[in-house]
Amino acid sequence: MSVKVLDQTDAAQRAWRILFAIPLLWGVVSGGHVLTSRYSIGIDDQKDLCLKGEHRLFLIDHWDRTFQKEDLIAFHSDSRMAPFFQPETTFIKRVKGVEGDEVGQRGEILTVNGQKIGEGFPLTNHPGVTQVIDHRPFRVQPLTYWAMGDQPKSFDSRYWGVVYQQQVVGKAYVLSF
C-alpha cells in the first residue's frame, strides 16, 4: 500500500481551486435560477392552431409585461373561458387593442379604431359560447388588452372580453426551428 503525502504547495493549490469553485458554482446556480424564473416554454398542443404558421413552441418572458399591438401576450384563463378551459390554462394570443383603443363591430366585422381586425363569430354555434360584444363600441381600459388569434375559429376576446393585467403571464415569442 502506498500513501501520497501532499506537500504544502499541493495543499495550497487545492485550497485555491476550492475557493475558486465555490463562487463559480454559486454563479451557475444563481444564473440558472434567474433564467428559469424569468423564462418558460409554452407548447401549443391544439389540433387547430390559433396563430398563423405551424408554430407550436413559444418562449414566455415573465418579466416583460409591456405590450404593443401585434405583440404576443401569454395569459392565464379565468372563469369566463369555462367550461372549455380550466382556470389557469395558459393562452397565447396577439394583442389587437391596448389602452384607449376603441373596439367596435359593424355587422360581422370587428374593428379597433375603425380598422378591421377580424370577421365573424364562428364559435357562437357551439353550446355555451356567447358573444361578448353587443354591437356597441367601447374603449380598452388601462391595464387591459384586447387579444385575438389569427385564425377565424380562435377562442379569444370576441367571446370572453378583455385580458386583465392580473391574468398576464408575460410577453411571448415564437420559437422557430
C-alpha positions in Angstrom: 0.0 0.0 0.0 1.3 3.4 -0.9 0.2 6.7 0.5 0.8 10.0 -1.2 1.8 12.8 1.1 0.7 16.2 -0.1 3.3 18.9 0.3 2.3 22.5 1.2 2.3 23.6 -2.4 -0.2 20.9 -3.5 -2.5 21.7 -0.5 -2.4 25.4 -1.2 -3.3 24.8 -4.9 -6.2 22.6 -3.9 -7.5 25.2 -1.4 -7.4 27.9 -4.1 -9.3 25.6 -6.5 -12.0 25.0 -4.0 -12.2 28.7 -3.2 -12.5 29.5 -6.9 -15.1 26.7 -7.5 -17.5 28.0 -4.8 -18.2 31.4 -6.4 -18.3 29.7 -9.8 -20.8 27.2 -8.6 -22.9 29.9 -6.9 -22.9 31.9 -10.2 -24.1 28.9 -12.2 -26.9 28.2 -9.7 -27.9 31.8 -9.5 -27.8 32.3 -13.3 -29.9 29.2 -13.7 -32.4 30.4 -11.2 -32.8 33.8 -12.9 -33.2 32.1 -16.3 -35.8 29.7 -15.0 -37.8 32.3 -13.0 -37.8 34.7 -15.9 -38.4 32.4 -18.9 -40.6 29.4 -19.6 -41.5 27.5 -22.7 -45.1 27.3 -23.9 -46.2 24.4 -26.1 -49.4 24.7 -28.3 -50.8 21.2 -28.4 -54.1 22.1 -30.1 -55.2 20.4 -33.2 -56.3 23.7 -34.8 -53.8 26.4 -34.2 -55.0 30.0 -33.4 -51.9 31.8 -34.7 -50.5 31.9 -38.2 -48.0 29.3 -39.2 -47.2 26.0 -37.7 -45.7 27.5 -34.6 -46.1 25.3 -31.5 -43.2 26.4 -29.3 -43.1 29.8 -27.5 -40.6 31.5 -25.2 -42.5 33.3 -22.4 -40.7 36.2 -20.7 -42.4 36.5 -17.3 -40.7 39.8 -16.5 -41.8 41.7 -19.7 -45.4 42.9 -19.3 -45.3 45.8 -21.7 -47.3 45.2 -24.9 -47.9 47.0 -28.1 -50.3 46.0 -30.9 -49.4 42.8 -32.6 -47.2 41.5 -29.7 -47.9 38.0 -28.4 -49.3 38.0 -24.9 -49.3 34.9 -22.6 -52.0 34.9 -20.0 -54.0 32.6 -17.8 -57.6 31.7 -18.5 -60.3 32.6 -15.9 -63.9 31.5 -15.3 -65.0 33.3 -18.5 -63.3 30.6 -20.6 -65.1 27.7 -18.8 -66.3 25.1 -19.5 -63.9 24.8 -22.4 -60.7 25.6 -20.5 -59.8 25.1 -16.8 -58.8 28.2 -14.9 -55.0 28.9 -15.1 -54.7 27.4 -18.6 -52.0 29.4 -20.4 -53.2 31.1 -23.6 -51.1 32.9 -26.2 -52.8 35.4 -28.4 -52.0 38.5 -30.4 -52.6 41.9 -28.8 -55.0 43.8 -31.0 -56.2 46.5 -28.7 -54.4 48.4 -25.9 -55.4 51.2 -23.5 -57.5 53.9 -25.2 -58.3 51.9 -28.4 -61.9 51.7 -29.5 -63.2 48.2 -30.2 -66.3 48.0 -32.3 -68.4 45.9 -34.5 -70.0 46.7 -37.9 -72.2 43.7 -38.7 -69.8 40.7 -38.8 -66.7 43.0 -39.0 -64.7 43.5 -35.8 -62.7 46.8 -35.7 -60.1 48.5 -33.5 -60.1 52.3 -34.1 -62.1 51.8 -37.2 -59.6 49.3 -38.7 -60.8 45.7 -39.5 -59.1 43.1 -37.2 -61.4 40.2 -37.6 -64.6 38.9 -39.1 -67.4 36.9 -37.7 -68.1 34.9 -34.6 -67.9 31.3 -35.9 -67.8 29.7 -32.4 -71.2 31.1 -31.3 -72.8 27.9 -32.7 -71.1 25.9 -30.0 -73.1 25.3 -26.8 -72.0 27.6 -24.0 -70.2 30.1 -26.2 -71.6 33.6 -26.0 -70.7 36.8 -27.9 -69.3 39.4 -25.5 -69.6 42.4 -27.8 -73.1 43.7 -28.3 -72.5 45.9 -31.3 -71.7 48.9 -29.1 -68.2 50.3 -29.3 -66.1 50.5 -26.1 -62.7 51.7 -25.1 -60.0 49.4 -23.9 -59.4 50.4 -20.3 -56.0 50.8 -18.5 -54.3 47.5 -17.6 -56.5 45.5 -20.0 -55.8 44.1 -23.5 -58.0 43.0 -26.4 -56.4 39.7 -27.6 -57.2 37.6 -30.6 -55.8 34.7 -32.6 -55.0 35.0 -36.2 -57.4 32.3 -37.3 -61.2 32.8 -37.6 -62.0 30.0 -35.1 -59.8 31.3 -32.4 -61.5 31.4 -28.9 -60.5 34.9 -28.0 -61.6 38.3 -26.7 -64.5 38.3 -29.1 -66.2 35.7 -26.8 -64.9 36.5 -23.3 -63.8 40.1 -23.4 -60.5 41.7 -22.4 -57.4 40.2 -20.8 -56.9 41.7 -17.4 -53.4 42.6 -16.1 -53.7 40.1 -13.3 -54.1 37.3 -15.9 -50.9 38.2 -17.8 -48.0 35.8 -17.6 -45.7 37.8 -19.9 -44.7 38.6 -23.4 -44.4 35.6 -25.7 -42.1 35.0 -28.7 -42.3 32.3 -31.4 -39.5 29.8 -31.2 -38.8 28.7 -34.8 -36.6 25.8 -35.6 
